[in-house]
Amino acid sequence: MGSFNFATNSAEAILNVQVEGTMSEEDAGRFIQEYNQTVSQFDPSLYDIVLDCTKLNVSTADVLPMLEQCYLLYQQSGFKKVIFTITKSPILKMQLSRVARSTKLENYEIIEV
């Protein structure tokens, strides 16, 4: 089971998102709903979104379409930059990069810690 948490930092114009565990389709649905509620409270074009994926497991094939949907949301919201923070995991990095390419998300960065 996956979990997530949203925290808006207005002073630094950053939306911090912590994602952990293994996301199910149900988790992804709740994530999208809460994401939309959170982002409706500010102008995303003035913000970066920083996704802490250091405790996130590689997604299974059945959840990938939901992950792609999230990337499309980040793109449509118009964030200045989309930053993914991960632990050194070549597989997760490859998966996140592949989804970014397939959704044409260009303003992203993956930081390994």
HULIN-V625491 format. One record per residue. N is the residue number from 0. RES is the residue in one small letter. SS is DSSP state (H for helix, E for strand, - for the rest). PHI is phi as a letter, one per 30 degrees, with the letter a starting at -180 (none if undefined). NEAR is the number of other C-alpha atoms within 8 Angstrom. Layout:
# HULIN-V625491
n=N res=RES ss=SS phi=PHI near=NEAR
n=N res=RES ss=SS phi=PHI near=NEAR
This chain:
# HULIN-V625491
n=0 res=m ss=- phi=none near=7
n=1 res=g ss=- phi=c near=11
n=2 res=s ss=E phi=b near=9
n=3 res=f ss=E phi=a near=9
n=4 res=n ss=E phi=b near=7
n=5 res=f ss=E phi=c near=10
n=6 res=a ss=E phi=b near=7
n=7 res=t ss=E phi=d near=8
n=8 res=n ss=E phi=c near=9
n=9 res=s ss=- phi=d near=6
n=10 res=a ss=- phi=d near=5
n=11 res=e ss=- phi=c near=5
n=12 res=a ss=- phi=h near=10
n=13 res=i ss=E phi=b near=12
n=14 res=l ss=E phi=c near=12
n=15 res=n ss=E phi=c near=12
n=16 res=v ss=E phi=b near=12
n=17 res=q ss=E phi=c near=10
n=18 res=v ss=E phi=b near=14
n=19 res=e ss=E phi=b near=13
n=20 res=g ss=E phi=i near=10
n=21 res=t ss=- phi=c near=10
n=22 res=m ss=- phi=d near=14
n=23 res=s ss=- phi=c near=9
n=24 res=e ss=H phi=d near=9
n=25 res=e ss=H phi=d near=7
n=26 res=d ss=H phi=d near=11
n=27 res=a ss=H phi=d near=11
n=28 res=g ss=H phi=d near=9
n=29 res=r ss=H phi=d near=8
n=30 res=f ss=H phi=e near=9
n=31 res=i ss=H phi=d near=9
n=32 res=q ss=H phi=d near=8
n=33 res=e ss=H phi=d near=8
n=34 res=y ss=H phi=e near=9
n=35 res=n ss=H phi=d near=8
n=36 res=q ss=H phi=d near=8
n=37 res=t ss=H phi=d near=9
n=38 res=v ss=H phi=d near=10
n=39 res=s ss=- phi=d near=7
n=40 res=q ss=- phi=c near=6
n=41 res=f ss=- phi=a near=6
n=42 res=d ss=- phi=c near=8
n=43 res=p ss=H phi=d near=11
n=44 res=s ss=H phi=d near=9
n=45 res=l ss=H phi=c near=8
n=46 res=y ss=- phi=c near=12
n=47 res=d ss=E phi=c near=14
n=48 res=i ss=E phi=c near=13
n=49 res=v ss=E phi=c near=12
n=50 res=l ss=E phi=c near=12
n=51 res=d ss=E phi=d near=12
n=52 res=c ss=E phi=c near=12
n=53 res=t ss=E phi=d near=9
n=54 res=k ss=E phi=c near=10
n=55 res=l ss=E phi=c near=11
n=56 res=n ss=- phi=d near=9
n=57 res=v ss=- phi=e near=8
n=58 res=s ss=- phi=d near=8
n=59 res=t ss=- phi=d near=6
n=60 res=a ss=- phi=e near=5
n=61 res=d ss=- phi=d near=6
n=62 res=v ss=- phi=c near=11
n=63 res=l ss=H phi=e near=9
n=64 res=p ss=H phi=e near=7
n=65 res=m ss=H phi=d near=10
n=66 res=l ss=H phi=d near=10
n=67 res=e ss=H phi=d near=11
n=68 res=q ss=H phi=d near=8
n=69 res=c ss=H phi=d near=9
n=70 res=y ss=H phi=d near=12
n=71 res=l ss=H phi=d near=10
n=72 res=l ss=H phi=d near=8
n=73 res=y ss=H phi=e near=10
n=74 res=q ss=H phi=d near=9
n=75 res=q ss=H phi=d near=6
n=76 res=s ss=H phi=d near=9
n=77 res=g ss=- phi=i near=8
n=78 res=f ss=- phi=e near=13
n=79 res=k ss=- phi=d near=11
n=80 res=k ss=E phi=b near=10
n=81 res=v ss=E phi=c near=13
n=82 res=i ss=E phi=c near=12
n=83 res=f ss=E phi=c near=12
n=84 res=t ss=E phi=c near=13
n=85 res=i ss=E phi=b near=16
n=86 res=t ss=- phi=d near=9
n=87 res=k ss=- phi=d near=6
n=88 res=s ss=- phi=b near=7
n=89 res=p ss=H phi=e near=6
n=90 res=i ss=H phi=d near=7
n=91 res=l ss=H phi=d near=10
n=92 res=k ss=H phi=d near=10
n=93 res=m ss=H phi=d near=8
n=94 res=q ss=H phi=d near=9
n=95 res=l ss=H phi=d near=8
n=96 res=s ss=H phi=d near=8
n=97 res=r ss=H phi=d near=8
n=98 res=v ss=H phi=d near=11
n=99 res=a ss=H phi=d near=13
n=100 res=r ss=H phi=d near=9
n=101 res=s ss=H phi=d near=7
n=102 res=t ss=- phi=c near=9
n=103 res=k ss=- phi=i near=6
n=104 res=l ss=- phi=d near=11
n=105 res=e ss=- phi=c near=6
n=106 res=n ss=- phi=c near=7
n=107 res=y ss=E phi=c near=10
n=108 res=e ss=E phi=b near=8
n=109 res=i ss=E phi=c near=9
n=110 res=i ss=E phi=c near=8
n=111 res=e ss=E phi=c near=7
n=112 res=v ss=- phi=c near=6
